[in-house]
Amino acid sequence: MRVNAYAAPAAGEPLAPTTIERRDVGPNDVLIEIEYAGICHSDIHTVNGDWGPQPFPVVPGHEIVGRVTQVGADVDRHHVGDRVGVGCMVNSCGTCASCRRGEEQYCLSGMTPTYAGTDRDGTTTQGGYSTHVVVDADFVLSVPDGLDPAAAAPLLCAGITTYSPLRHWGAGPGKKVAIVGLGGLGHMGVKLAHALGAEVTVLSQSLKKQEDGLRLGADHYYATSDPDTFEQLAGRFDLIVNTVSASIDLNAYLRLLAVDGTMVNVGAPPEALGVRVGTLIGGRRSFAGSAIGGIAQTQEMLDFCAEHGIGAEVEVIGAEKINDAYERVLASDVRYRFVIDASTLR
């Protein structure tokens, strides 16, 4: 079937309306009529070529919520009419050690990204800035009834990207957690860390979002532009989750960790970042990275969010506003996630 979409024709060029072909529904496939698709900074990095050459034209979008309209003969987990979600991946090898552990995001053969990847039939995957998508049922999530669908869309990337390290490194009661940056990822990190029971601190360039940070669940809020912040908070945190996609002084932040503390990068700046090994040795500190979560953990996160009434803070836009939204994301002019109303594509 051919469906309406918005695609980037080449690196750095504005997205434009187009049509794309979706594959026929196979025995283990689900056809989803998309309701909402979040705009992630990764979409912008991809279409701008920040992460290398891409198979243009590219339809971005890996924060997808919609309704099932058709299922394959072998599908029994999802049914026509169900509200479902699709995140950052749509396939993996299924047999490697990572996949067998339920960590498909770390597939040793490389998971298949929702867009700009190579699908199982050899075609290029195209994402959620479209009216419909066909996805292997094993990579389709159930969206609980208690979640607003527009606010749920960013959970499929921003939510799981922050939930996964918080869970892996044991954020919870008695733990002091810092979230670096209060943007699309950071605001979800604050909400989730608070709901997990941790003591939450936001580390942001300025105090201009302090009121928001405290409203979202932060216990403390500090401006990193103030040198006193780094002296005052030295040795404070068990876990720091860095959500920003820009260069920062890693060593200054690492010194904020307590003994055995860990700093985890989930933001992915295009340039290399430098670490002084002595900063790690001095406190038996760790510097780590984390991608999204596996399918099972992503479902766990959605259920957790429904239980705790957590959704993203969103600004819903029509498809004709996508390029404006990209400019506003780059200018940090969104609180906190743009979500495309896919009905405006039909």
C-alpha positions as CSV (number, residue, x, y, z in Angstrom):
1,M,0.0,0.0,0.0
2,R,1.1,3.6,-0.6
3,V,0.7,6.0,2.2
4,N,1.2,9.7,2.9
5,A,4.4,10.7,4.7
6,Y,6.9,13.5,5.3
7,A,10.4,12.8,4.2
8,A,13.8,14.5,4.2
9,P,15.0,14.3,0.5
10,A,18.7,14.9,1.3
11,A,20.9,15.8,4.2
12,G,20.1,19.2,5.6
13,E,17.1,19.8,3.3
14,P,13.6,20.6,4.7
15,L,11.2,17.7,5.0
16,A,8.4,17.6,2.4
17,P,5.2,15.7,1.8
18,T,5.6,12.5,-0.2
19,T,4.1,9.0,-0.5
20,I,5.9,5.8,0.4
21,E,5.2,2.1,0.0
22,R,4.5,-0.1,2.9
23,R,5.0,-3.9,2.6
24,D,2.1,-6.3,2.6
25,V,1.1,-7.7,6.0
26,G,3.0,-11.0,6.5
27,P,2.0,-13.8,8.9
28,N,3.7,-12.2,11.9
29,D,3.1,-8.5,10.9
30,V,0.8,-5.8,12.3
31,L,-0.5,-2.9,10.2
32,I,-0.9,0.2,12.3
33,E,-2.8,3.3,11.5
34,I,-0.6,6.0,13.1
35,E,-2.3,8.5,15.4
36,Y,0.8,10.3,16.8
37,A,4.5,10.4,16.2
38,G,7.0,12.2,18.4
39,I,9.8,14.3,17.1
40,C,13.1,13.2,18.6
41,H,16.5,15.0,18.4
42,S,17.8,11.8,16.8
43,D,15.5,12.5,13.9
44,I,17.2,15.9,13.4
45,H,20.7,14.4,13.7
46,T,19.8,11.8,11.1
47,V,18.3,14.1,8.5
48,N,21.1,16.7,9.0
49,G,23.7,13.9,8.4
50,D,25.3,14.5,11.8
51,W,25.7,10.7,12.2
52,G,27.1,10.0,8.7
53,P,25.5,9.3,5.3
54,Q,21.9,8.2,5.3
55,P,19.8,6.3,2.7
56,F,17.8,9.3,1.6
57,P,14.9,10.0,1.2
58,V,14.3,9.3,4.9
59,V,11.0,9.4,6.7
60,P,11.9,9.9,10.4
61,G,9.9,9.0,13.5
62,H,10.5,6.3,16.1
63,E,7.9,7.4,18.7
64,I,4.8,6.0,17.2
65,V,1.3,5.4,18.7
66,G,-1.6,4.2,16.7
67,R,-4.4,1.6,16.2
68,V,-4.1,-1.9,14.8
69,T,-6.0,-2.2,11.6
70,Q,-4.8,-5.6,10.4
71,V,-2.8,-8.5,11.8
72,G,-1.1,-11.5,10.2
73,A,-2.3,-15.1,10.5
74,D,0.2,-15.9,13.2
75,V,-0.3,-12.9,15.4
76,D,-2.2,-13.5,18.7
77,R,-0.8,-10.8,21.0
78,H,-2.4,-7.8,19.1
79,H,-5.8,-7.5,17.7
80,V,-7.6,-5.1,15.3
81,G,-8.6,-2.0,17.3
82,D,-5.8,-2.3,19.9
83,R,-3.8,0.9,20.7
84,V,-0.2,0.0,20.2
85,G,3.2,1.7,20.0
86,V,6.5,1.3,18.1
87,G,9.8,2.6,19.3
88,C,13.3,2.8,17.9
89,M,13.6,-0.7,16.5
90,V,11.5,-3.0,14.3
91,N,13.6,-6.2,14.2
92,S,16.8,-8.0,15.4
93,C,18.4,-11.3,14.7
94,G,16.6,-12.9,17.6
95,T,19.3,-15.5,18.2
96,C,22.4,-13.8,19.6
97,A,23.1,-13.6,23.3
98,S,21.7,-10.1,23.6
99,C,18.5,-11.0,21.9
100,R,18.1,-14.1,24.0
101,R,18.4,-11.9,27.1
102,G,15.6,-9.7,25.8
103,E,18.1,-6.8,25.0
104,E,17.4,-6.6,21.3
105,Q,18.7,-3.0,21.3
106,Y,22.2,-4.5,21.7
107,C,21.7,-7.2,19.0
108,L,25.2,-8.4,18.0
109,S,24.2,-8.4,14.4
110,G,22.7,-4.9,14.8
111,M,19.1,-4.2,15.5
112,T,16.9,-2.8,12.7
113,P,16.1,0.8,13.3
114,T,12.6,2.1,12.7
115,Y,13.9,4.3,10.0
116,A,17.0,4.6,7.8
117,G,17.8,0.9,8.4
118,T,17.6,-2.1,6.2
119,D,14.4,-4.1,6.6
120,R,14.2,-7.9,6.4
121,D,13.1,-7.6,2.7
122,G,16.1,-5.5,1.8
123,T,14.2,-2.2,1.6
124,T,14.9,0.9,3.7
125,T,12.8,1.2,6.8
126,Q,10.7,4.4,7.0
127,G,9.4,5.8,10.2
128,G,6.4,7.3,11.9
129,Y,6.0,10.6,10.1
130,S,3.4,8.8,8.0
131,T,-0.2,7.5,8.2
132,H,0.5,3.8,8.4
133,V,3.3,1.4,9.2
134,V,3.8,-2.4,9.0
135,V,5.9,-3.8,11.8
136,D,6.8,-7.3,13.0
137,A,4.5,-8.2,15.9
138,D,7.4,-9.0,18.2
139,F,8.4,-5.3,18.1
140,V,4.9,-3.8,18.7
141,L,4.1,-2.6,22.2
142,S,0.7,-2.5,23.9
143,V,-0.2,1.0,25.0
144,P,-2.2,0.8,28.3
145,D,-5.6,2.5,28.3
146,G,-4.6,4.9,31.0
147,L,-2.1,6.7,28.9
148,D,-3.0,9.7,26.7
149,P,-1.9,8.6,23.2
150,A,-0.2,11.9,22.3
151,A,1.7,12.0,25.7
152,A,2.5,8.3,25.3
153,A,4.3,8.6,21.9
154,P,7.5,10.1,23.3
155,L,7.7,7.3,25.9
156,L,8.7,5.0,23.1
157,C,12.1,6.8,22.9
158,A,12.5,9.5,25.5
159,G,10.8,7.4,28.1
160,I,12.6,4.1,27.6
161,T,16.0,5.9,27.0
162,T,15.9,7.3,30.5
163,Y,14.0,4.5,32.2
164,S,16.5,1.8,31.1
165,P,19.6,3.3,32.8
166,L,17.6,4.3,35.9
167,R,16.5,0.7,36.3
168,H,19.8,-0.8,35.4
169,W,21.8,1.3,37.9
170,G,19.2,0.9,40.6
171,A,17.6,4.3,41.0
172,G,15.2,4.2,43.9
173,P,14.7,5.0,47.5
174,G,17.9,6.0,49.2
175,K,19.7,6.9,45.9
176,K,20.7,10.4,44.8
177,V,20.2,10.8,41.1
178,A,21.1,13.8,38.9
179,I,19.6,14.5,35.5
180,V,21.7,16.6,33.3
181,G,19.5,18.7,31.0
182,L,15.8,19.4,31.2
183,G,14.7,18.8,27.6
184,G,12.8,16.0,25.8
185,L,14.9,13.3,27.5
186,G,15.6,15.1,30.7
187,H,12.1,15.9,31.7
188,M,11.2,12.2,31.3
189,G,14.2,11.3,33.4
190,V,13.0,13.5,36.2
191,K,9.5,12.1,36.2
192,L,10.7,8.5,36.1
193,A,13.4,8.9,38.7
194,H,11.0,10.6,41.0
195,A,8.4,7.9,40.5
196,L,11.0,5.2,41.3
197,G,11.6,6.9,44.6
198,A,15.0,8.5,44.1
199,E,16.1,11.9,45.4
200,V,16.3,13.8,42.1
201,T,18.4,16.8,41.2
202,V,18.3,18.7,37.9
203,L,21.6,20.1,36.5
204,S,20.8,22.6,33.9
205,Q,22.7,25.5,32.3
206,S,20.5,28.1,33.9
207,L,17.6,28.3,36.4
208,K,15.1,29.4,33.7
209,K,13.3,26.0,33.9
210,Q,13.6,25.6,37.7
211,E,9.9,25.9,38.3
212,D,9.2,23.2,35.7
213,G,11.8,20.9,37.1
214,L,10.4,21.1,40.6
215,R,6.9,20.6,39.3
216,L,8.0,17.5,37.3
217,G,9.4,15.9,40.5
218,A,12.9,17.2,41.1
219,D,13.9,17.8,44.7
220,H,16.7,20.2,43.8
221,Y,17.7,22.3,40.8
222,Y,21.1,23.8,40.1
223,A,22.6,25.9,37.3
224,T,25.8,24.5,35.8
225,S,26.8,27.9,34.6
226,D,27.5,28.7,38.2
227,P,31.0,27.4,39.2
228,D,29.9,27.1,42.8
229,T,27.5,24.3,41.7
230,F,30.4,22.0,41.1
231,E,32.0,22.7,44.4
232,Q,28.8,22.5,46.4
233,L,27.8,19.1,44.8
234,A,31.2,17.4,44.7
235,G,30.9,13.7,45.6
236,R,27.1,13.9,46.0
237,F,25.5,11.5,43.5
238,D,25.1,7.8,43.1
239,L,23.9,8.1,39.5
240,I,24.1,10.9,36.9
241,V,22.2,10.5,33.7
242,N,23.4,12.9,31.0
243,T,20.7,13.6,28.5
244,V,22.3,16.4,26.5
245,S,23.6,15.9,22.9
246,A,26.2,18.6,23.2
247,S,29.8,18.7,24.4
248,I,30.2,19.1,28.2
249,D,33.1,19.0,30.6
250,L,32.7,15.4,31.6
251,N,35.4,15.5,34.2
252,A,33.7,18.3,36.1
253,Y,30.5,16.2,36.2
254,L,32.3,13.0,37.1
255,R,33.7,14.7,40.2
256,L,30.0,15.1,41.4
257,L,29.8,11.3,41.8
258,A,30.1,9.6,45.1
259,V,32.5,6.7,45.5
260,D,31.3,3.9,43.2
261,G,28.9,6.3,41.5
262,T,28.2,6.1,37.8
263,M,27.6,8.7,35.1
264,V,25.6,7.4,32.1
265,N,25.4,9.2,28.7
266,V,22.2,8.8,26.9
267,G,22.6,12.0,24.8
268,A,24.8,11.3,21.8
269,P,26.9,14.4,20.7
270,P,28.5,14.0,17.3
271,E,31.9,15.0,18.6
272,A,34.2,13.0,20.9
273,L,34.3,13.7,24.6
274,G,37.4,13.5,26.8
275,V,37.7,11.7,30.1
276,R,40.7,12.0,32.5
277,V,41.2,8.5,33.8
278,G,42.4,9.9,37.2
279,T,38.9,11.3,37.7
280,L,37.5,7.8,37.5
281,I,40.3,6.2,39.6
282,G,40.0,8.7,42.4
283,G,36.5,7.6,43.4
284,R,36.2,4.2,41.8
285,R,33.7,6.0,39.5
286,S,32.3,4.6,36.3
287,F,31.4,6.3,33.0
288,A,29.0,4.4,30.9
289,G,26.6,4.7,28.0
290,S,23.1,3.3,27.5
291,A,20.8,2.9,24.5
292,I,17.1,2.3,24.7
293,G,15.6,-0.8,26.4
294,G,14.6,-4.1,25.0
295,I,11.0,-4.9,24.1
296,A,10.1,-6.5,27.4
297,Q,11.6,-3.5,29.4
298,T,9.8,-1.0,27.1
299,Q,6.5,-2.7,27.9
300,E,7.5,-2.6,31.6
301,M,8.1,1.1,31.2
302,L,4.7,1.7,29.5
303,D,2.9,-0.2,32.3
304,F,4.9,1.7,34.9
305,C,3.9,5.0,33.4
306,A,0.3,4.0,33.2
307,E,0.4,3.0,36.9
308,H,2.0,6.2,38.0
309,G,0.1,8.6,35.6
310,I,3.3,9.5,33.7
311,G,3.3,10.9,30.2
312,A,5.5,13.3,28.3
313,E,4.8,17.0,28.3
314,V,3.9,17.6,24.6
315,E,3.0,20.2,22.1
316,V,0.9,18.6,19.4
317,I,1.4,20.0,15.9
318,G,0.2,19.4,12.3
319,A,2.6,17.8,9.8
320,E,3.0,21.2,8.0
321,K,4.8,22.5,11.2
322,I,7.5,19.8,11.2
323,N,10.3,22.0,9.8
324,D,9.4,24.8,12.2
325,A,9.5,22.3,15.0
326,Y,13.0,21.2,14.0
327,E,14.2,24.8,14.2
328,R,12.5,25.2,17.6
329,V,14.1,22.0,19.0
330,L,17.5,23.3,18.0
331,A,16.7,26.6,19.7
332,S,15.5,24.7,22.8
333,D,12.1,26.3,22.3
334,V,9.8,23.4,23.2
335,R,8.5,22.1,26.5
336,Y,9.1,19.4,26.1
337,R,8.4,17.2,23.1
338,F,6.7,17.9,19.8
339,V,4.2,15.3,18.7
340,I,2.8,15.2,15.2
341,D,-0.9,14.6,14.8
342,A,-0.8,12.0,12.0
343,S,-4.4,12.8,11.0
344,T,-3.0,15.9,9.4
345,L,-1.2,13.7,6.8
346,R,-4.3,11.9,5.6
